[in-house]
């Protein structure tokens, strides 16, 4: 009998890097699809981390979904019996911490081997120190195989290094009933900011030093501060990091806006775009803020700081971050992580981003979603920490 799923990777470090970003929870919900493996973790229904291991991350990817007639126990929430789909995608829960520990053993060798092979041309050739047990040699003869035999079976992880096989079987569990994703209303996005992830990581690190209980996000397209992050509720009152507009950049953008205004005086949309360009903080690549009229010119939302900390590992390894917020206040931090394209097989890595995002070489995405604090919760946390 052919297994439902089998995949082989020759660069375990990539898998470990992506899954470690959402390693704040011990358990993960796994869904196997024809395009890759989706890992989802959540905590108290107020934070969710999503990582997608695209099939392109594997040198071999085989998926034989079970027939609907053969199994209805793995039906996904919200999917009715009369669904036109003839196939069901397996969905189960595993111990993410156990999987990470397993991959960690192999990814350390994987990473060191890549670094060693990179530095080899700069080192003096020494045939006596180069043998079958050196890291570059091991890099050419190892693989990691993930296999899911049938519905309800274990997820098998087999590490093969220089002919030595190590197998770890992870017990799978059925997902809890009613388990759903934290919804982000893509048709009601009122804030979208794209910037280097390092800038966000530095700002959160600075605020974290004051031990705050809540993170306040403030954004406006027309009033200063245009984009600011504040740590509130801590023992040191409130601290704020503002992303301002560089004066030289502002003058240049202002001149461009005036030109647009003269040439396209009757085109309101062009003037609006020029104005947004003028008011965008210097560190941002995209800055779109359009609060509903009932909220005035500024968007202000509060989130529990302890939850934001759980995304800092992803902030540290990502290249860019897309900060999005919808009308309900749900916050999405979508991190773009550029993976090293080199691997034992020499194949480049091309991962599929979420719908609506263009494909890019050597790129994967990790998404965090946060439920906002309501006004009463934010004030209560502040009073508790200040002793009022």
C-alpha positions as CSV (number, residue, x, y, z in Angstrom):
1,X,0.0,0.0,0.0
2,X,1.4,3.4,-1.0
3,X,1.6,6.0,1.8
4,X,-0.7,8.9,1.7
5,X,2.2,11.3,1.9
6,X,6.0,11.1,1.5
7,X,8.5,13.8,1.0
8,X,12.3,13.9,1.0
9,X,14.5,17.0,1.8
10,X,18.2,17.4,1.5
11,X,18.3,20.7,3.4
12,X,16.7,20.2,6.8
13,X,17.9,23.5,8.0
14,X,15.3,25.3,5.9
15,X,12.5,23.2,7.4
16,X,13.8,23.8,10.9
17,X,14.2,27.5,10.4
18,X,10.5,27.9,9.3
19,X,9.0,25.7,11.9
20,X,11.1,27.2,14.7
21,X,9.4,30.6,13.9
22,X,6.1,29.2,15.2
23,X,7.6,27.1,17.9
24,X,5.9,29.0,20.8
25,X,3.4,26.1,21.2
26,X,4.1,22.5,22.0
27,X,1.4,21.2,19.6
28,X,0.7,22.0,15.9
29,X,-2.1,21.2,13.6
30,X,-0.8,19.8,10.3
31,X,-2.6,19.7,7.0
32,X,-1.1,17.9,4.0
33,X,-2.1,19.3,0.6
34,X,-0.9,18.7,-3.0
35,X,1.1,21.9,-2.8
36,X,2.8,21.5,0.6
37,X,2.4,21.0,4.3
38,X,0.6,23.6,6.4
39,X,1.5,24.0,10.1
40,X,-0.7,26.0,12.4
41,X,-0.3,26.7,16.1
42,X,-2.4,28.8,18.4
43,X,-2.8,29.8,22.0
44,X,-6.1,30.6,23.8
45,X,-7.6,31.6,20.4
46,X,-5.9,35.0,20.6
47,X,-2.7,34.3,18.7
48,X,-2.0,32.0,15.7
49,X,1.1,31.2,13.8
50,X,1.0,29.7,10.3
51,X,3.9,28.2,8.4
52,X,3.7,26.6,5.0
53,X,6.3,24.2,3.8
54,X,6.0,24.4,0.0
55,X,6.5,21.2,-2.0
56,X,9.4,23.0,-3.7
57,X,11.4,22.8,-0.4
58,X,11.6,19.0,-1.0
59,X,13.6,17.2,-3.6
60,X,10.7,14.6,-3.8
61,X,7.1,15.2,-2.8
62,X,4.3,12.6,-3.2
63,X,0.7,13.0,-2.1
64,X,-2.0,10.3,-2.5
65,X,-5.0,11.7,-0.8
66,X,-7.6,9.2,0.6
67,X,-10.8,8.9,-1.2
68,X,-13.8,10.6,0.4
69,X,-15.7,7.3,0.4
70,X,-12.9,5.6,2.4
71,X,-12.7,8.1,5.2
72,X,-15.0,10.8,6.5
73,X,-13.4,11.1,9.9
74,X,-10.8,13.6,8.7
75,X,-13.4,16.0,7.2
76,X,-12.3,19.6,7.8
77,X,-14.5,22.0,9.9
78,X,-17.1,23.7,7.8
79,X,-16.9,21.0,5.0
80,X,-20.3,19.4,4.4
81,X,-20.9,15.8,3.3
82,X,-22.2,16.9,-0.1
83,X,-19.0,18.8,-0.9
84,X,-18.1,18.4,-4.6
85,X,-14.5,17.7,-3.6
86,X,-13.6,14.0,-4.3
87,X,-10.5,14.2,-2.1
88,X,-9.9,15.1,1.5
89,X,-6.7,16.6,2.8
90,X,-5.4,14.8,5.9
91,X,-5.5,17.0,9.0
92,X,-4.0,16.0,12.4
93,X,-2.2,17.3,15.5
94,X,1.4,16.4,16.4
95,X,3.9,17.5,19.0
96,X,5.7,20.4,17.4
97,X,8.4,20.5,20.1
98,X,9.2,16.8,19.4
99,X,9.5,17.5,15.7
100,X,11.7,20.5,16.2
101,X,14.0,18.5,18.5
102,X,14.3,15.8,15.8
103,X,15.0,18.3,13.0
104,X,17.4,20.2,15.2
105,X,19.8,17.2,15.4
106,X,20.1,17.1,11.7
107,X,19.8,20.8,10.9
108,X,22.9,21.6,13.0
109,X,25.0,19.4,10.8
110,X,23.1,20.7,7.7
111,X,23.9,24.3,8.6
112,X,27.5,23.8,9.6
113,X,28.1,21.8,6.4
114,X,26.8,24.6,4.2
115,X,28.9,27.2,6.0
116,X,32.0,24.9,5.8
117,X,31.6,24.3,2.1
118,X,31.2,28.1,1.5
119,X,34.4,28.9,3.3
120,X,36.4,26.0,1.7
121,X,37.7,28.0,-1.3
122,X,39.2,30.5,1.0
123,X,41.2,27.9,2.9
124,X,44.4,26.2,2.0
125,X,43.9,22.8,0.6
126,X,44.7,20.0,3.1
127,X,44.0,16.5,1.7
128,X,44.9,14.9,5.0
129,X,42.0,16.7,6.8
130,X,39.5,16.0,4.1
131,X,37.8,12.7,4.3
132,X,34.4,11.0,4.3
133,X,33.7,12.2,7.9
134,X,34.2,15.9,7.2
135,X,31.1,18.1,7.1
136,X,31.2,18.9,3.4
137,X,31.4,15.2,2.6
138,X,28.4,14.4,4.9
139,X,26.5,17.2,3.2
140,X,26.5,15.2,-0.1
141,X,25.1,12.0,1.5
142,X,22.2,12.8,3.7
143,X,18.4,13.2,3.5
144,X,15.3,13.6,5.7
145,X,12.1,11.7,4.8
146,X,8.7,12.6,6.1
147,X,6.0,9.9,5.7
148,X,2.4,9.6,6.6
149,X,1.2,6.1,5.8
150,X,-2.5,6.1,6.4
151,X,-5.2,8.0,8.3
152,X,-4.5,7.8,12.0
153,X,-0.9,6.5,11.6
154,X,2.2,8.2,13.0
155,X,4.1,10.9,11.1
156,X,7.4,9.2,10.5
157,X,10.7,11.3,10.3
158,X,13.7,9.3,8.9
159,X,17.1,10.9,8.9
160,X,19.7,9.2,6.6
161,X,23.3,10.4,7.1
162,X,26.1,8.5,5.4
163,X,24.1,5.3,5.4
164,X,23.0,5.5,9.0
165,X,19.3,5.8,9.4
166,X,17.5,7.2,12.4
167,X,13.7,7.0,12.5
168,X,11.3,9.0,14.8
169,X,7.6,8.2,14.8
170,X,5.5,11.1,16.0
171,X,2.0,10.2,17.4
172,X,-0.8,12.0,15.6
173,X,-4.1,13.1,17.2
174,X,-7.4,14.3,15.8
175,X,-7.9,18.0,15.8
176,X,-10.3,19.5,18.3
177,X,-13.8,20.1,17.1
178,X,-14.5,23.7,16.1
179,X,-10.8,24.6,15.6
180,X,-10.7,27.5,13.2
181,X,-8.2,30.1,12.1
182,X,-8.2,33.6,13.5
183,X,-10.1,35.4,10.7
184,X,-8.4,38.3,8.8
185,X,-11.0,40.2,6.7
186,X,-9.0,40.6,3.5
187,X,-11.8,42.7,2.0
188,X,-11.7,45.1,5.0
189,X,-8.0,45.8,5.4
190,X,-7.6,49.4,6.7
191,X,-3.8,49.3,7.3
192,X,-1.0,47.8,5.3
193,X,2.6,48.6,6.0
194,X,5.6,46.9,4.4
195,X,9.1,47.4,5.8
196,X,12.3,45.7,6.6
197,X,11.7,43.2,9.4
198,X,14.9,44.3,11.1
199,X,13.3,47.7,11.8
200,X,10.3,46.1,13.5
201,X,12.5,43.7,15.4
202,X,14.7,46.6,16.7
203,X,11.6,48.6,17.8
204,X,10.0,45.7,19.6
205,X,13.3,44.9,21.3
206,X,13.6,48.5,22.5
207,X,10.1,48.5,23.9
208,X,10.5,45.1,25.5
209,X,13.3,46.6,27.7
210,X,10.6,48.5,29.6
211,X,8.6,45.3,30.3
212,X,5.3,46.6,29.0
213,X,2.0,44.6,29.1
214,X,0.5,45.9,25.9
215,X,1.7,47.1,22.5
216,X,-0.2,50.1,21.0
217,X,0.0,50.6,17.3
218,X,-0.8,54.0,16.0
219,X,-1.0,54.9,12.3
220,X,-2.3,57.9,10.3
221,X,-1.8,59.0,6.7
222,X,-2.4,62.7,7.5
223,X,-1.2,63.4,11.0
224,X,2.0,63.0,12.9
225,X,3.2,60.6,14.2
226,X,2.4,58.7,11.0
227,X,3.4,55.3,12.4
228,X,4.3,54.7,16.0
229,X,4.6,51.7,18.4
230,X,4.2,52.2,22.1
231,X,4.8,49.9,25.1
232,X,2.1,50.6,27.7
233,X,1.2,49.2,31.2
234,X,4.8,48.5,32.3
235,X,6.5,49.8,35.4
236,X,8.2,52.6,33.4
237,X,5.0,54.2,32.2
238,X,4.8,54.5,28.3
239,X,7.6,54.3,25.8
240,X,7.2,55.0,22.1
241,X,9.2,54.4,18.9
242,X,8.1,56.7,16.1
243,X,8.9,55.9,12.4
244,X,9.2,59.4,11.1
245,X,9.7,61.1,7.7
246,X,13.2,62.1,6.8
247,X,13.2,65.9,6.1
248,X,15.2,65.5,2.9
249,X,13.0,62.7,1.7
250,X,10.0,64.7,2.7
251,X,11.1,67.7,0.6
252,X,11.7,65.5,-2.4
253,X,8.4,63.8,-2.1
254,X,6.6,67.1,-1.6
255,X,8.1,68.4,-4.8
256,X,7.0,65.3,-6.6
257,X,3.5,65.7,-5.1
258,X,3.3,69.3,-6.3
259,X,4.3,68.2,-9.9
260,X,1.6,65.6,-9.8
261,X,-0.9,68.2,-8.6
262,X,-0.1,70.6,-11.5
263,X,0.0,68.0,-14.3
264,X,-2.9,65.9,-13.0
265,X,-5.0,68.5,-11.3
266,X,-8.3,66.8,-12.2
267,X,-7.2,63.3,-11.2
268,X,-8.1,63.0,-7.5
269,X,-6.7,59.4,-7.2
270,X,-3.3,60.5,-8.4
271,X,-3.2,63.4,-5.9
272,X,-4.1,61.0,-3.1
273,X,-1.3,58.6,-4.1
274,X,1.1,61.5,-4.2
275,X,0.0,62.6,-0.8
276,X,0.4,59.2,0.7
277,X,3.9,59.1,-0.8
278,X,4.7,62.4,0.8
279,X,3.5,61.3,4.3
280,X,4.9,57.7,4.3
281,X,7.6,57.1,7.0
282,X,11.0,56.7,5.4
283,X,11.6,53.1,6.5
284,X,8.4,51.8,4.8
285,X,8.1,50.5,1.3
286,X,4.3,50.5,1.4
287,X,2.2,52.7,3.7
288,X,-1.5,52.5,3.2
289,X,-3.7,53.7,6.1
290,X,-7.5,54.2,5.5
291,X,-9.4,54.1,8.7
292,X,-13.2,54.2,8.5
293,X,-14.8,57.6,9.0
294,X,-16.2,56.6,12.4
295,X,-12.6,56.2,13.8
296,X,-11.3,59.6,12.6
297,X,-7.9,60.1,10.9
298,X,-6.0,57.6,13.1
299,X,-5.9,53.9,13.7
300,X,-5.1,52.9,17.2
301,X,-5.1,49.3,18.4
302,X,-3.7,47.5,21.5
303,X,-2.3,43.9,21.7
304,X,-0.9,41.9,24.5
305,X,2.8,42.4,24.4
306,X,3.6,38.9,25.7
307,X,1.9,37.6,22.5
308,X,3.9,39.9,20.2
309,X,7.1,38.5,21.8
310,X,6.3,35.1,20.4
311,X,6.8,36.5,16.9
312,X,10.3,37.9,17.6
313,X,12.1,34.8,16.3
314,X,10.4,35.3,12.9
315,X,11.2,39.0,13.0
316,X,14.9,38.2,13.5
317,X,15.3,35.8,10.6
318,X,12.9,37.5,8.1
319,X,13.9,40.1,5.5
320,X,10.6,41.9,5.2
321,X,7.3,42.1,7.1
322,X,3.8,43.1,6.0
323,X,1.8,44.6,8.8
324,X,-1.9,44.4,8.1
325,X,-5.0,45.3,10.2
326,X,-8.7,44.9,9.4
327,X,-11.8,46.7,10.7
328,X,-12.2,44.3,13.6
329,X,-8.6,45.0,14.8
330,X,-7.1,41.6,13.9
331,X,-3.4,42.1,13.3
332,X,-1.4,40.1,10.8
333,X,2.4,40.1,10.7
334,X,3.4,38.3,7.5
335,X,7.1,37.7,7.4
336,X,9.0,37.1,4.1
337,X,12.0,34.8,4.8
338,X,14.6,34.4,2.1
339,X,16.2,31.0,2.3
340,X,19.6,30.1,1.1
341,X,19.1,28.5,-2.3
342,X,22.1,26.1,-2.0
343,X,21.4,22.5,-1.0
344,X,23.0,19.2,-1.3
345,X,21.3,18.6,-4.6
346,X,22.0,22.0,-5.9
347,X,18.3,22.8,-6.5
348,X,17.1,26.3,-5.9
349,X,14.2,26.8,-3.5
350,X,11.0,28.5,-4.7
351,X,8.2,28.6,-2.2
352,X,4.6,29.6,-2.9
353,X,3.4,32.6,-0.9
354,X,-0.2,33.1,0.2
355,X,-2.8,34.0,-2.4
356,X,-2.4,37.5,-3.8
357,X,1.4,37.5,-3.3
358,X,3.8,37.3,-6.3
359,X,6.1,34.3,-6.4
360,X,9.8,34.9,-5.6
361,X,13.0,32.9,-5.7
362,X,14.2,31.4,-2.4
363,X,11.3,32.9,-0.5
364,X,8.9,31.5,2.1
365,X,6.3,33.1,4.3
366,X,5.3,32.8,8.0
367,X,2.1,34.5,9.2
368,X,1.1,35.6,12.7
369,X,-2.3,36.8,13.6
370,X,-3.3,38.5,16.8
371,X,-6.7,39.4,18.4
372,X,-6.8,42.9,19.8
373,X,-7.4,43.9,23.4
374,X,-10.7,45.6,23.9
375,X,-10.7,49.0,25.6
376,X,-11.6,47.6,29.0
377,X,-8.9,44.9,28.9
378,X,-6.2,47.4,27.9
379,X,-7.2,49.8,30.8
380,X,-7.4,46.9,33.3
381,X,-3.9,45.7,32.4
382,X,-2.6,49.2,32.8
383,X,-4.2,49.7,36.2
384,X,-2.9,46.3,37.5
385,X,0.7,47.1,36.5
386,X,0.7,50.7,37.8
387,X,-1.1,49.7,41.1
388,X,-3.9,52.1,40.6
